[in-house]
Amino acid sequence: MQRIFHTPEGVRDIYNGECSQKRALQEKLHHVFHQYGYQDIETPTFEFFEVFSREVGTIPSRELYKFFDREGNTLVLRPDFTPSVSRACATYFSPESEVVSLCYTGNTFINNSSFRGRLKESTQMGVERIGDNSPEADAEILAMTVECLLAAGLKDFQVSVGQVDYFKSILAQAGMNEEAQEELRALISQKNYFGVEELVQGQNLDPSVAQVFSQLPQMFGSAEVLEKARALTDNENALAAVARLEEIYEILKVYGYEKYVTFDFAMLSKYHYYTGIIFQAYTYGTGEPLVKGGRYNELMKHFGKPAASIGFAIVVDNLLLALSRQKIDVPAKDDVMILTYKKENRAQAVAQAQKLRAEGKSVALRLEKEDA
């Protein structure tokens, strides 16, 4: 049998300096989570398929790693932390009567196409604030996102904020079938202006509704875009969504982080459990988002305890790549003192090494090779 020494497609080994840097970066991010009062939680690497089913609105089934246990139950490697943490919160906490703030670190597994070079296993760190529907919670989550990226060492980055309720409110007026809705969602997310125009023209929509859909791919930028979104419609729910963004922006000014935030009404995630605000953070050096998050007020119902919720996930691998390409150093605690000794001095060497270790130093013992 041929021995295999390389990893499967979509996964990789992390070692030496990079591994140390990754650990150091995770410590910095974890420190921010704790500063905001979030408590650690660990969820299993695999769960029952139902936790990530189509009804939950997470990763498409074809992109899940599925397998069976001895009883024939379908199990899934965790593709996304939010449903896992929500399930655990419903089991052990009472989010209907108290705010629950949890943070996590772990790997996710998505069996996506490797055509774009995406990893199939990646490390994520994130937070979930469950039981809080306030705009203050939205602003705090965005502020934490900014602080995490600053703590990592980034200076030039942008947090792009969308509002899926705005799109959903206009969509409810349109009366489109499910297939057309999904196509429209994809075209708007891709900012395919001409594709949206063509689809809308074939749907026999009210002109005011058609105009909003046609404008959505271009509705991104600074806070001025909120005024444009307000002027485009008289839909009460859509206007309430804009008002929510305006209030969040005012709170971010109190934090002093408004300069890091832009708005994008074309941002519509493939995760259908999102309601309200949705956001992604980007920087130079990688086209993939460093942070993904948003509000998911309906998800907890699936686990039997309805509660408004919001959170985000930092893709640690993408963040580390961006730091490397921007030549931003991540200091790692890799100073190891190597203590060599001869066999007859073993006792003294061990004693000295233990003394230094007790002082907090990293010491590696090395036996000198005897001459042949």
DORO-537037 format. One line per field, with one value per residue (C-alpha): residue number from 1; residue in three letters; x, y, z. Coordinates in nm, 4 decimals. Example, Ala and Ser with C-alpha at 12.3 -4.5 7.8 and 13.67 -1.06 7.14 Angstrom:
BEGIN
nr: c(1,2)
rest: c(ALA,SER)
x: c(1.2300,1.3670)
y: c(-0.4500,-0.1060)
z: c(0.7800,0.7140)
END
This chain:
BEGIN
nr: c(1,2,3,4,5,6,7,8,9,10,11,12,13,14,15,16,17,18,19,20,21,22,23,24,25,26,27,28,29,30,31,32,33,34,35,36,37,38,39,40,41,42,43,44,45,46,47,48,49,50,51,52,53,54,55,56,57,58,59,60,61,62,63,64,65,66,67,68,69,70,71,72,73,74,75,76,77,78,79,80,81,82,83,84,85,86,87,88,89,90,91,92,93,94,95,96,97,98,99,100,101,102,103,104,105,106,107,108,109,110,111,112,113,114,115,116,117,118,119,120,121,122,123,124,125,126,127,128,129,130,131,132,133,134,135,136,137,138,139,140,141,142,143,144,145,146,147,148,149,150,151,152,153,154,155,156,157,158,159,160,161,162,163,164,165,166,167,168,169,170,171,172,173,174,175,176,177,178,179,180,181,182,183,184,185,186,187,188,189,190,191,192,193,194,195,196,197,198,199,200,201,202,203,204,205,206,207,208,209,210,211,212,213,214,215,216,217,218,219,220,221,222,223,224,225,226,227,228,229,230,231,232,233,234,235,236,237,238,239,240,241,242,243,244,245,246,247,248,249,250,251,252,253,254,255,256,257,258,259,260,261,262,263,264,265,266,267,268,269,270,271,272,273,274,275,276,277,278,279,280,281,282,283,284,285,286,287,288,289,290,291,292,293,294,295,296,297,298,299,300,301,302,303,304,305,306,307,308,309,310,311,312,313,314,315,316,317,318,319,320,321,322,323,324,325,326,327,328,329,330,331,332,333,334,335,336,337,338,339,340,341,342,343,344,345,346,347,348,349,350,351,352,353,354,355,356,357,358,359,360,361,362,363,364,365,366,367,368,369,370,371,372)
rest: c(MET,GLN,ARG,ILE,PHE,HIS,THR,PRO,GLU,GLY,VAL,ARG,ASP,ILE,TYR,ASN,GLY,GLU,CYS,SER,GLN,LYS,ARG,ALA,LEU,GLN,GLU,LYS,LEU,HIS,HIS,VAL,PHE,HIS,GLN,TYR,GLY,TYR,GLN,ASP,ILE,GLU,THR,PRO,THR,PHE,GLU,PHE,PHE,GLU,VAL,PHE,SER,ARG,GLU,VAL,GLY,THR,ILE,PRO,SER,ARG,GLU,LEU,TYR,LYS,PHE,PHE,ASP,ARG,GLU,GLY,ASN,THR,LEU,VAL,LEU,ARG,PRO,ASP,PHE,THR,PRO,SER,VAL,SER,ARG,ALA,CYS,ALA,THR,TYR,PHE,SER,PRO,GLU,SER,GLU,VAL,VAL,SER,LEU,CYS,TYR,THR,GLY,ASN,THR,PHE,ILE,ASN,ASN,SER,SER,PHE,ARG,GLY,ARG,LEU,LYS,GLU,SER,THR,GLN,MET,GLY,VAL,GLU,ARG,ILE,GLY,ASP,ASN,SER,PRO,GLU,ALA,ASP,ALA,GLU,ILE,LEU,ALA,MET,THR,VAL,GLU,CYS,LEU,LEU,ALA,ALA,GLY,LEU,LYS,ASP,PHE,GLN,VAL,SER,VAL,GLY,GLN,VAL,ASP,TYR,PHE,LYS,SER,ILE,LEU,ALA,GLN,ALA,GLY,MET,ASN,GLU,GLU,ALA,GLN,GLU,GLU,LEU,ARG,ALA,LEU,ILE,SER,GLN,LYS,ASN,TYR,PHE,GLY,VAL,GLU,GLU,LEU,VAL,GLN,GLY,GLN,ASN,LEU,ASP,PRO,SER,VAL,ALA,GLN,VAL,PHE,SER,GLN,LEU,PRO,GLN,MET,PHE,GLY,SER,ALA,GLU,VAL,LEU,GLU,LYS,ALA,ARG,ALA,LEU,THR,ASP,ASN,GLU,ASN,ALA,LEU,ALA,ALA,VAL,ALA,ARG,LEU,GLU,GLU,ILE,TYR,GLU,ILE,LEU,LYS,VAL,TYR,GLY,TYR,GLU,LYS,TYR,VAL,THR,PHE,ASP,PHE,ALA,MET,LEU,SER,LYS,TYR,HIS,TYR,TYR,THR,GLY,ILE,ILE,PHE,GLN,ALA,TYR,THR,TYR,GLY,THR,GLY,GLU,PRO,LEU,VAL,LYS,GLY,GLY,ARG,TYR,ASN,GLU,LEU,MET,LYS,HIS,PHE,GLY,LYS,PRO,ALA,ALA,SER,ILE,GLY,PHE,ALA,ILE,VAL,VAL,ASP,ASN,LEU,LEU,LEU,ALA,LEU,SER,ARG,GLN,LYS,ILE,ASP,VAL,PRO,ALA,LYS,ASP,ASP,VAL,MET,ILE,LEU,THR,TYR,LYS,LYS,GLU,ASN,ARG,ALA,GLN,ALA,VAL,ALA,GLN,ALA,GLN,LYS,LEU,ARG,ALA,GLU,GLY,LYS,SER,VAL,ALA,LEU,ARG,LEU,GLU,LYS,GLU,ASP,ALA)
x: c(0.0000,0.1352,0.2013,0.0469,0.2437,0.0397,-0.2895,-0.6245,-0.7347,-0.8670,-0.6786,-0.3204,-0.0656,0.0277,0.3651,0.6694,0.6446,0.3038,0.1486,0.2974,0.1708,-0.1755,-0.1847,-0.0652,-0.3317,-0.6022,-0.4953,-0.5356,-0.8821,-0.9873,-0.8783,-1.1175,-1.4044,-1.3410,-1.3080,-1.6673,-1.7882,-1.8339,-1.7958,-1.6355,-1.8287,-1.7170,-1.9544,-1.8951,-1.7066,-1.9994,-2.3733,-2.6998,-2.7862,-3.1013,-2.8904,-2.7752,-3.0775,-3.2341,-3.5004,-3.2290,-3.1034,-2.7316,-2.4864,-2.6471,-2.6650,-2.4332,-2.1517,-2.1787,-1.9526,-2.2132,-2.1699,-2.3618,-2.3294,-2.3926,-2.7646,-2.8032,-2.8380,-2.7036,-2.4224,-2.2497,-1.9077,-1.9736,-1.9845,-2.0960,-2.0825,-2.4003,-2.6511,-2.4300,-2.4046,-2.7773,-2.8618,-2.6382,-2.7837,-3.1365,-3.0268,-2.8389,-2.9513,-3.2699,-3.2255,-3.5951,-3.5382,-3.1684,-2.9025,-2.6521,-2.3084,-2.0919,-1.7624,-1.5964,-1.2885,-1.2750,-1.2627,-1.5420,-1.5690,-1.7292,-1.7050,-1.6961,-1.5376,-1.1622,-1.1775,-1.1223,-0.8597,-1.0747,-0.9849,-1.2352,-1.1253,-1.0765,-1.0421,-1.3097,-1.3404,-1.6576,-1.9275,-2.3033,-2.5225,-2.8535,-3.1646,-3.0942,-3.2826,-3.1526,-2.9667,-2.7119,-2.6340,-2.5914,-2.3519,-2.1564,-2.1040,-1.9779,-1.7522,-1.6090,-1.5411,-1.3434,-1.1538,-1.0605,-0.9117,-0.7265,-0.5957,-0.4716,-0.2624,-0.4658,-0.5007,-0.6705,-0.9931,-1.3642,-1.6706,-1.9468,-2.2967,-2.6157,-2.9802,-3.1549,-3.4918,-3.4876,-3.4640,-3.7124,-3.9682,-3.9576,-3.9557,-4.2781,-4.4463,-4.3230,-4.5112,-4.2316,-4.2041,-3.9295,-3.7056,-3.7163,-3.6510,-3.3366,-3.2124,-3.2751,-3.0956,-2.7912,-2.7788,-2.8056,-2.5346,-2.3073,-2.3887,-2.4959,-2.6859,-2.7745,-2.8808,-3.1156,-3.2594,-3.3306,-3.4903,-3.7050,-3.8330,-3.9641,-4.1581,-4.4344,-4.3630,-4.5003,-4.2693,-4.1771,-4.0755,-3.8851,-3.6947,-3.5760,-3.4498,-3.2722,-3.0998,-2.9902,-2.6688,-2.5477,-2.6551,-2.3282,-2.0973,-2.0876,-2.3787,-2.5297,-2.6548,-2.9028,-3.0772,-3.1001,-3.2491,-3.5078,-3.6014,-3.6578,-3.9593,-4.2563,-4.2637,-4.2956,-4.0872,-3.8128,-3.8079,-3.7863,-3.4832,-3.3146,-3.3996,-3.2351,-2.9145,-2.9209,-2.9511,-2.6690,-2.4487,-2.5140,-2.4146,-2.0958,-2.0067,-2.0094,-1.7551,-1.5550,-1.5567,-1.7879,-1.4951,-1.4477,-1.8086,-1.9731,-2.3162,-2.4123,-2.7775,-2.6722,-2.5208,-2.7523,-2.5984,-2.6526,-2.7262,-3.1023,-3.1303,-3.0134,-3.2610,-3.1819,-2.8233,-2.5607,-2.1948,-1.8536,-1.5067,-1.2438,-0.8859,-0.6026,-0.4265,-0.7247,-1.0497,-1.2289,-1.3988,-1.2084,-1.5261,-1.8847,-2.1819,-2.5326,-2.8608,-3.0622,-3.3802,-3.5649,-3.2993,-3.3551,-3.7162,-3.5815,-3.4319,-3.7423,-3.6464,-3.7275,-3.4787,-3.3388,-2.9687,-2.6655,-2.3046,-1.9995,-1.7251,-1.3634,-1.2009,-0.8614,-0.6832,-0.7954,-0.6929,-0.3487,-0.3033,-0.3961,-0.1517,0.1239,0.0596,0.0517,0.3800,0.2278,0.4183,0.2356,0.4823,0.4885,0.6280,0.8778,1.1920,1.3240,1.6483,1.8357,2.0416,2.2915,2.4511,2.6664,2.5325,2.7447,2.5911,2.2315,2.1158,2.2588,2.1114,1.7643,1.7767,1.8836,1.6150,1.3447,1.4608,1.4424,1.1012,0.9752,1.0811,0.8589,1.1244,1.0962,1.3839,1.4651,1.7186,1.9548,2.1962,2.5310,2.6159,2.9126,3.2002,3.1977)
y: c(0.0000,0.3398,0.5754,0.9233,1.2158,1.5093,1.6486,1.6173,1.9026,2.2027,2.1468,2.2186,2.1864,2.4951,2.4761,2.6620,3.0420,3.0593,2.8339,3.0443,3.3625,3.2145,3.1271,3.4774,3.6351,3.4191,3.5335,3.8979,3.8392,3.6329,3.9177,4.1567,3.9101,3.8901,4.2670,4.2946,4.0354,3.7364,3.3890,3.0903,2.7981,2.4863,2.2950,1.9532,1.9246,1.7242,1.7508,1.5997,1.6999,1.8775,2.1491,2.2582,2.1556,2.3628,2.4846,2.6481,2.8406,2.7684,2.6057,2.4166,2.0424,1.9587,2.1517,1.9631,1.6768,1.4133,1.0687,0.8185,0.6931,0.3330,0.3991,0.5345,0.9011,1.1502,1.3573,1.6655,1.8205,2.1716,2.4152,2.7171,2.8024,3.0096,2.7184,2.5139,2.7909,2.8641,2.4996,2.4962,2.8242,2.6855,2.3778,2.5383,2.9020,3.1113,3.3753,3.4612,3.6152,3.7139,3.8287,3.5532,3.6573,3.3708,3.3465,3.0531,2.9300,2.6273,2.4895,2.4766,2.2347,2.3226,2.0900,2.3730,2.3813,2.4321,2.6237,2.9549,2.8145,2.8323,2.6144,2.3454,2.3584,2.6981,2.8379,3.0773,3.2888,3.4731,3.5904,3.5504,3.7896,3.6149,3.7703,4.1335,4.3050,4.6573,4.8784,4.9166,4.5438,4.5870,4.8771,4.6883,4.3928,4.6274,4.8059,4.4699,4.3852,4.7077,4.6520,4.2953,4.4091,4.6948,4.4544,4.2263,4.5135,4.6262,4.9972,5.0065,4.8078,4.8608,4.7084,4.6992,4.6944,4.5873,4.5497,4.2352,4.3509,4.6341,4.3854,4.1433,4.4209,4.5253,4.1591,4.1003,4.3633,4.2060,3.8752,3.6876,3.3091,3.1429,3.0674,3.4283,3.5520,3.3397,3.4523,3.8158,3.7717,3.6254,3.8951,4.1769,4.0188,4.0025,4.3689,4.2546,4.5675,4.4526,4.1079,4.2635,4.4979,4.2078,3.9941,4.2788,4.3700,4.0171,4.0075,4.2622,4.4407,4.7671,5.0399,5.1671,4.8173,4.7541,5.0803,4.9783,4.6408,4.8088,5.0543,4.8055,4.6888,5.0502,5.1403,5.1224,5.3813,5.6252,5.7282,5.9328,5.6074,5.5814,5.8951,5.7419,5.4218,5.6246,5.8290,5.5213,5.3768,5.4444,5.0847,5.1162,4.8098,4.9142,5.2642,5.1129,4.9130,5.2346,5.4088,5.1209,5.1678,5.5417,5.4807,5.2240,5.4707,5.7369,5.4924,5.4022,5.7716,5.7468,5.4629,5.6716,5.3924,5.5361,5.6014,5.2260,5.1669,5.1878,5.0695,4.8222,4.7428,4.4818,4.2608,3.9584,3.6501,3.2918,3.2212,3.2668,3.2871,3.6500,3.9266,4.2943,4.4094,4.1989,4.2888,4.1854,4.3287,4.3626,4.4797,4.4746,4.1490,3.9151,3.9275,3.7145,3.8743,3.8697,3.8920,3.7892,3.8560,3.9817,3.9604,3.6366,3.6947,3.3858,3.1162,3.0419,2.9456,2.6380,2.5238,2.5927,2.9217,3.2266,3.5069,3.7958,3.7398,3.8868,3.7774,3.7576,3.5167,3.6086,3.3849,3.3625,3.2149,3.5046,3.7587,3.6011,3.6011,3.9694,4.0600,3.8695,4.0348,4.3787,4.2906,4.3490,4.1488,3.9306,3.8913,3.5294,3.3999,3.1660,3.2489,2.9067,2.8662,2.5539,2.3977,2.1340,1.8927,1.5832,1.2597,1.2888,1.6352,1.5204,1.5912,1.9441,2.0215,1.9022,2.1015,2.4164,2.3702,2.3237,2.6349,2.8432,2.6989,2.7936,3.1504,3.1424,3.0734,2.8164,2.5698,2.2774,2.0205,1.8709,1.5851,1.6400,1.3700,1.1601,1.1413,0.8206)
z: c(0.0000,-0.1008,0.1886,0.1545,0.2962,0.1690,0.2970,0.1157,-0.1070,0.0859,0.4128,0.5176,0.7951,0.9980,1.1721,1.3052,1.3055,1.1387,1.3999,1.6813,1.5170,1.4814,1.8522,1.9442,1.7219,1.8774,2.2245,2.1216,1.9791,2.2805,2.5077,2.3279,2.3706,2.7447,2.7778,2.6566,2.9079,2.6760,2.8256,2.6560,2.5154,2.3265,2.1021,1.9397,1.6121,1.4732,1.5391,1.4202,1.0638,1.1860,1.3526,1.0045,0.7965,0.5203,0.7641,0.9750,0.6723,0.6983,0.4512,0.1557,0.2190,-0.0728,0.1009,0.4296,0.5356,0.6294,0.7823,0.9990,1.3539,1.4620,1.5113,1.1584,1.2555,1.0022,1.1525,1.0128,1.0684,1.1972,0.8982,1.0979,1.4683,1.4996,1.4858,1.7224,1.9804,1.9443,2.0113,2.3189,2.4426,2.4140,2.6098,2.8990,2.9246,2.9402,2.6658,2.6815,3.0251,3.0269,2.7838,2.7079,2.5752,2.4491,2.2596,2.0858,1.9012,1.6729,1.3213,1.0649,0.7719,0.4377,0.1389,-0.1126,-0.4546,-0.4444,-0.7725,-0.5919,-0.3595,-0.0464,0.2485,0.3422,0.7063,0.8664,1.2159,1.3364,1.6479,1.7261,1.9609,1.9918,2.1927,2.2497,2.4027,2.3069,2.0234,2.0860,1.8387,2.1187,2.0838,1.7072,1.7619,2.0293,1.7958,1.5238,1.7746,1.8846,1.5200,1.4808,1.8079,1.7126,1.3816,1.5507,1.8169,1.5379,1.4052,1.1048,1.0341,0.6932,0.6845,0.6308,0.7902,0.5306,0.6826,0.5066,0.6101,0.4842,0.6226,0.3691,0.0826,0.2403,0.2942,-0.0715,-0.1801,0.0142,-0.2065,-0.5280,-0.5206,-0.7011,-0.6960,-0.4917,-0.7890,-0.9099,-0.5548,-0.5249,-0.8655,-0.7731,-0.4405,-0.6156,-0.8851,-0.6308,-0.4109,-0.7165,-0.7913,-1.1370,-1.2338,-1.5875,-1.4659,-1.2100,-1.4763,-1.7092,-1.4380,-1.3044,-1.6512,-1.6969,-1.3679,-1.4330,-1.1040,-0.9699,-1.1103,-0.7625,-0.6517,-0.9726,-0.9234,-0.5745,-0.6986,-0.9903,-0.7570,-0.4880,-0.6665,-0.6633,-0.3102,-0.1211,0.0292,0.3199,0.5438,0.2573,0.1046,0.3936,0.2674,-0.0805,0.0618,0.2520,-0.0550,-0.2743,-0.0918,0.1323,0.2588,0.6376,0.7201,0.4787,0.6286,0.9786,0.8607,0.7437,1.0721,1.2586,1.0603,1.1284,1.5024,1.4981,1.3141,1.5789,1.8546,1.6654,1.6730,2.0533,2.0278,1.7804,1.5203,1.2547,1.0177,0.9763,0.8655,0.5232,0.4095,0.1391,0.0661,-0.1924,0.0800,0.1019,0.2631,0.1462,0.5152,0.5175,0.8952,0.8954,0.9783,1.0292,0.9950,0.8236,0.7842,0.6533,0.7148,0.4415,0.4078,0.1547,0.0715,0.0511,-0.1414,0.1163,0.4191,0.7479,0.9540,0.8783,1.1015,1.1492,1.3351,1.3360,1.5365,1.4084,1.4484,1.8188,1.7439,1.5673,1.8989,2.1062,2.2762,2.0620,2.1283,1.9286,1.8576,1.6851,1.6407,1.4196,1.3198,1.2483,0.9853,1.1560,0.8536,0.6299,0.8924,0.9311,0.5530,0.5302,0.8080,0.6308,0.2947,0.4573,0.6295,0.9730,1.2308,1.4808,1.7690,1.8811,2.2088,2.0501,2.2474,2.3416,2.5344,2.4232,2.7034,2.5911,2.8340,2.8543,2.9950,3.3117,3.3792,3.3332,3.6905,3.6950,3.3494,3.4459,3.7696,3.5865,3.3206,3.5842,3.7682,3.4490,3.3597,3.7044,3.6231,3.3146,3.0523,2.7733,2.7908,2.5603,2.6820,2.4235,2.4953,2.3270,2.0753,2.1718,1.9306,1.7295)
END
